[in-house]
Amino acid sequence: MTPHPEQAALTSGADFWHTTEVAGTPAITLTDGPHGVRLAATPGDPLTGRPATCFPPAVTTASTWDPDLVRRVGEALGDEARAAGVAVLLGPGANLKRSPLCGRNFEYFSEDPLLTGVLATAWVRGVQSRQVGASVKHFAANSQETDRMTVSADLDERTLRELYLSAFRRVVQEGRPWTVMCSYNRVNGVYASQDRFLLTDVLRGEWGFDGVVVSDWGAVVDRVAAVAAGLDLTMPGPDDAGDRALVEAVEAGDLAPEVLAAAADRVRDLVGRAAARRPGEYDADAHHALAREVAARGAVLLKNEGAVLPLHTDRTSVAVLGEYARTPRYQGGGSSTITPTRLDDPLTCIATATSGPVRFAPGYLVDHPGSGGTGSGSAGPDEPGADGVAAELVAEAVEAAQECDVAVVFVGTPEEAEGRDRTTLDLPAAHLELVRQVAAANPRTVVVLCNGGVVRTTPWDADVAGVLECWLPGQAGGSALADVLFGVVNPSGRLAETIPLRLADHPSHLDFPGTDGHLRYGEGVHVGYRGFDARELGVAYPFGFGLSYTTFEYGTATASADGSGITVRVEVTNTGDRDGREVVQVYVSRPGSRVRRAPRELKAFATVPVDAGRTVEVVLDIARGDLAHWDVRLGRWVVEGGPHHVAVGASSRDLRTTVVVDVVGDDVRVPLTAQTSLADWLADPRGARVLGAALSGPGSPVDQGLLGLVAAMPLDRVAKLLPGGALDPASVDALVAAANS
């Protein structure tokens, strides 16, 4: 097969956001991002977009625990992409939140692979229902920004499979994304862009992916090695040198011509898919309303002492404190930054929502106002009287708090952004001082958190009446927060990641961000809440936690198992006087497991509306495959038989009812070899039989104490140690053949 320059050209971009046009194959547009369509406004500025709806990022949408709502966001994004002429929208981010310090955590859903996979799949289905392609990213093991272009994520295969590939597998097999984006980093020493194990063996061979593998922008180190590994499209372009290298590699016999042809054909197929979409338009008002709904649903009520919330709209005077109430933080920084169609600020929306008095004081300064701006909370270091200005701002806020019934304090992180990680979980010092002094001045203080990653809430949360985590709420965050604060919306958000008491408690702490180009995933499968539970550590707020303005009671759960998995049934009653939503969570444990597991793992969930005083039956299905672990001995997924404890509750540490169900396991037999330990030979029925016959034959007495001493040794070495020829090396091969026949 003769290589064609057109084939090579198809596998690289024409510019920053377009594929290459060749005869018969037009160019298409790809653009960010996960929470908005950021189509470049001018050719010379690829990162400043035209106005589009800035929906809440994944950190917020994940807290809804509602795949139907996420799908609706995907549909809206698909409509806006189609209206802008975009063929592929670069999202969603399906990476796990391994560390709370990752600067890009606001673009990712959760520390749990099931929750991440279900929500990411819903996003993909929503976008692609509009004939716009999705690009699930960043494949794989991309959980930090430090040295992201070169660092090697070093982890064992079981951890890789069960945690870091799990969400991608679900999205690929259930969502069928048009494209998958490889990450910048290396995985166990191999760049993801040229990792054949990931891009071909797993993605295509095991999961059946038939779309385009596209590189992250600038991720490709070696075009020939990347295409040989299974990469189809290198972005951005042009890359004339890489195109020539591909043609020369085929001519020299270093790259099979059919490999290059297959990559080019997949890009052609992608272009053909995109050609089927029709031009569209969207309703900006309706999308703003959806953004408002999502932001309100994603807010997590962490504390509500004395029912300080909701606020009364007619007789409560409110002190609104903190510059973030006037200059909101609503999205993160980097490639996903959206130019919003409009922007609701909390201060204006709170004032509009109530007929009672509202006072405002900024409390701290914001250095660079805007969506991605920082908010250090103090005057610049070279400005005269910085300490004096900060003290005056706090004093003004304290005065307002003293004169009002309730103080609502807006604080948060300065910025989370692509390209850099955070170094602390603490709020800025000026924000902490504002909270401290306002809480001392008014016992009815509510803190509203505005942040893209978890922050440390201790010890200050003990001194305030309420804490509302609103994350980064998107362009309609101001009106959404007013809805929650005044009870128009009953909060139903639940944490998609654990809030630790301190950074040092986090399972990833000792292995982040790595050294000398390597990042060891030392916690293994104990990521996030799994690690906290395994070490029985206290946390500030557990995974899955969130309060409501009403209360819920659980009945006794029942469960049944069959060949498809486990079906769980439980009744949930709204025992309060407000309609609400409960997020019913199912965690499974396997006591006595052969392999090390977390004490419990999320295996199913449902977001259930329940009217005041009503009871609903909730049915949750756990797929059999979700009960499996990766057996490193066999190189495949295995369901372990025996009793499974199924716990149902309102968070990972608020389990209301537990039922035990027996699951039939997979037939598993690990072949015995000369390198298998004596103990494993004796634990295997067939191995024990043939080995026992050899050891108990005439003239072959073996001291049982000696057997105990050598139980951990491989059989071929045991043969060299046993006296009297009870088991000579020459007989080992025959024993292996007999045991495996």
Secondary structure as GFF3:
##gff-version 3
##sequence-region A 1 741
A	DSSP	alpha_helix	5	10	.	.	.	ID=ss1
A	DSSP	beta_strand	30	32	.	.	.	ID=ss2
A	DSSP	beta_strand	40	42	.	.	.	ID=ss3
A	DSSP	beta_strand	45	49	.	.	.	ID=ss4
A	DSSP	beta_strand	51	52	.	.	.	ID=ss5
A	DSSP	alpha_helix	58	61	.	.	.	ID=ss6
A	DSSP	three_ten_helix	62	64	.	.	.	ID=ss7
A	DSSP	alpha_helix	67	83	.	.	.	ID=ss8
A	DSSP	beta_strand	88	90	.	.	.	ID=ss9
A	DSSP	three_ten_helix	105	107	.	.	.	ID=ss10
A	DSSP	alpha_helix	113	128	.	.	.	ID=ss11
A	DSSP	beta_strand	133	139	.	.	.	ID=ss12
A	DSSP	beta_strand	152	154	.	.	.	ID=ss13
A	DSSP	alpha_helix	157	159	.	.	.	ID=ss14
A	DSSP	pi_helix	160	164	.	.	.	ID=ss15
A	DSSP	alpha_helix	166	170	.	.	.	ID=ss16
A	DSSP	pi_helix	171	175	.	.	.	ID=ss17
A	DSSP	beta_strand	179	182	.	.	.	ID=ss18
A	DSSP	beta_strand	186	187	.	.	.	ID=ss19
A	DSSP	beta_strand	190	191	.	.	.	ID=ss20
A	DSSP	three_ten_helix	192	194	.	.	.	ID=ss21
A	DSSP	alpha_helix	196	196	.	.	.	ID=ss22
A	DSSP	pi_helix	197	206	.	.	.	ID=ss23
A	DSSP	beta_strand	212	215	.	.	.	ID=ss24
A	DSSP	alpha_helix	223	229	.	.	.	ID=ss25
A	DSSP	alpha_helix	240	251	.	.	.	ID=ss26
A	DSSP	alpha_helix	257	275	.	.	.	ID=ss27
A	DSSP	alpha_helix	284	298	.	.	.	ID=ss28
A	DSSP	beta_strand	300	304	.	.	.	ID=ss29
A	DSSP	three_ten_helix	305	307	.	.	.	ID=ss30
A	DSSP	beta_strand	318	321	.	.	.	ID=ss31
A	DSSP	three_ten_helix	323	325	.	.	.	ID=ss32
A	DSSP	beta_strand	339	340	.	.	.	ID=ss33
A	DSSP	alpha_helix	346	353	.	.	.	ID=ss34
A	DSSP	beta_strand	358	361	.	.	.	ID=ss35
A	DSSP	alpha_helix	386	402	.	.	.	ID=ss36
A	DSSP	beta_strand	406	412	.	.	.	ID=ss37
A	DSSP	alpha_helix	429	441	.	.	.	ID=ss38
A	DSSP	beta_strand	445	450	.	.	.	ID=ss39
A	DSSP	three_ten_helix	460	463	.	.	.	ID=ss40
A	DSSP	beta_strand	466	469	.	.	.	ID=ss41
A	DSSP	alpha_helix	477	485	.	.	.	ID=ss42
A	DSSP	beta_strand	499	500	.	.	.	ID=ss43
A	DSSP	three_ten_helix	503	505	.	.	.	ID=ss44
A	DSSP	three_ten_helix	509	511	.	.	.	ID=ss45
A	DSSP	beta_strand	518	520	.	.	.	ID=ss46
A	DSSP	alpha_helix	529	534	.	.	.	ID=ss47
A	DSSP	beta_strand	539	541	.	.	.	ID=ss48
A	DSSP	beta_strand	552	554	.	.	.	ID=ss49
A	DSSP	beta_strand	558	562	.	.	.	ID=ss50
A	DSSP	beta_strand	565	574	.	.	.	ID=ss51
A	DSSP	beta_strand	580	589	.	.	.	ID=ss52
A	DSSP	beta_strand	601	610	.	.	.	ID=ss53
A	DSSP	beta_strand	615	623	.	.	.	ID=ss54
A	DSSP	three_ten_helix	624	627	.	.	.	ID=ss55
A	DSSP	beta_strand	629	631	.	.	.	ID=ss56
A	DSSP	beta_strand	636	638	.	.	.	ID=ss57
A	DSSP	beta_strand	642	651	.	.	.	ID=ss58
A	DSSP	beta_strand	654	663	.	.	.	ID=ss59
A	DSSP	alpha_helix	678	683	.	.	.	ID=ss60
A	DSSP	alpha_helix	685	695	.	.	.	ID=ss61
A	DSSP	alpha_helix	704	709	.	.	.	ID=ss62
A	DSSP	alpha_helix	715	721	.	.	.	ID=ss63
A	DSSP	three_ten_helix	723	725	.	.	.	ID=ss64
A	DSSP	alpha_helix	729	739	.	.	.	ID=ss65
###
